[in-house]
Amino acid sequence: MTVIVNPWLPVIDKSANVNTTWYLVPYAGGGLRPSIVFSKIRGRETPELRIESQTGNYLGGGEVPGREGSYLNDDISFRVRHFVGAAGISPETVAVSRGNAAA
């Protein structure tokens, strides 16, 4: 077994015992019936990196590249977006304890 602490579980779990709840989940790809599957949107498999482009134009013409900094305060803003998801497939392969001696 490998202990993995997932910071998203307290965000997803809204039960009263969120601080004592633990899950036993089979290793990914470790069997014929996966408990949880990871998904991506077709055509959006890799992260999308963008740069904000409010840099202005040169006096002689042409747009100033985004890596030269913004027109207002000379900063550079990046954004990363990745479309992913997950779904439960076989809940019978997962064990959960609320930490209160009840399954």
Contacts in CASP RR format, 6 or more apart in sequence:
PFRMAT RR
TARGET T0000
AUTHOR 0000-0000-0000
METHOD contacts of the structure
MODEL  1
MTVIVNPWLPVIDKSANVNTTWYLVPYAGGGLRPSIVFSKIRGRETPELR
IESQTGNYLGGGEVPGREGSYLNDDISFRVRHFVGAAGISPETVAVSRGN
AAA
2 27 0 8 1.000
9 18 0 8 1.000
9 21 0 8 1.000
9 23 0 8 1.000
10 18 0 8 1.000
10 19 0 8 1.000
13 21 0 8 1.000
15 21 0 8 1.000
15 98 0 8 1.000
17 98 0 8 1.000
17 99 0 8 1.000
17 100 0 8 1.000
20 98 0 8 1.000
20 99 0 8 1.000
20 100 0 8 1.000
21 96 0 8 1.000
21 97 0 8 1.000
21 98 0 8 1.000
21 99 0 8 1.000
22 96 0 8 1.000
22 97 0 8 1.000
22 99 0 8 1.000
23 94 0 8 1.000
23 95 0 8 1.000
23 96 0 8 1.000
23 97 0 8 1.000
24 94 0 8 1.000
24 95 0 8 1.000
24 96 0 8 1.000
25 35 0 8 1.000
25 36 0 8 1.000
25 93 0 8 1.000
25 94 0 8 1.000
26 34 0 8 1.000
26 35 0 8 1.000
26 93 0 8 1.000
26 94 0 8 1.000
28 34 0 8 1.000
28 36 0 8 1.000
28 38 0 8 1.000
33 89 0 8 1.000
33 90 0 8 1.000
33 93 0 8 1.000
34 89 0 8 1.000
34 90 0 8 1.000
34 93 0 8 1.000
35 88 0 8 1.000
35 89 0 8 1.000
35 90 0 8 1.000
35 91 0 8 1.000
35 93 0 8 1.000
35 94 0 8 1.000
36 86 0 8 1.000
36 87 0 8 1.000
36 88 0 8 1.000
36 89 0 8 1.000
36 94 0 8 1.000
37 86 0 8 1.000
37 87 0 8 1.000
37 88 0 8 1.000
37 89 0 8 1.000
38 84 0 8 1.000
38 85 0 8 1.000
38 86 0 8 1.000
39 84 0 8 1.000
39 85 0 8 1.000
39 86 0 8 1.000
39 87 0 8 1.000
40 83 0 8 1.000
40 84 0 8 1.000
40 85 0 8 1.000
41 83 0 8 1.000
44 82 0 8 1.000
44 83 0 8 1.000
46 82 0 8 1.000
47 80 0 8 1.000
47 81 0 8 1.000
47 82 0 8 1.000
48 80 0 8 1.000
48 81 0 8 1.000
48 82 0 8 1.000
49 78 0 8 1.000
49 79 0 8 1.000
49 80 0 8 1.000
50 78 0 8 1.000
50 79 0 8 1.000
50 80 0 8 1.000
50 81 0 8 1.000
51 66 0 8 1.000
51 67 0 8 1.000
51 76 0 8 1.000
51 77 0 8 1.000
51 78 0 8 1.000
51 79 0 8 1.000
52 66 0 8 1.000
52 70 0 8 1.000
52 76 0 8 1.000
52 77 0 8 1.000
52 78 0 8 1.000
52 79 0 8 1.000
53 63 0 8 1.000
53 66 0 8 1.000
54 70 0 8 1.000
54 71 0 8 1.000
54 72 0 8 1.000
55 63 0 8 1.000
55 64 0 8 1.000
55 65 0 8 1.000
55 66 0 8 1.000
55 68 0 8 1.000
55 69 0 8 1.000
55 70 0 8 1.000
55 71 0 8 1.000
56 63 0 8 1.000
56 64 0 8 1.000
56 71 0 8 1.000
57 63 0 8 1.000
57 64 0 8 1.000
58 64 0 8 1.000
64 71 0 8 1.000
66 76 0 8 1.000
67 76 0 8 1.000
69 75 0 8 1.000
69 76 0 8 1.000
70 76 0 8 1.000
70 77 0 8 1.000
95 103 0 8 1.000
96 103 0 8 1.000
97 103 0 8 1.000
END
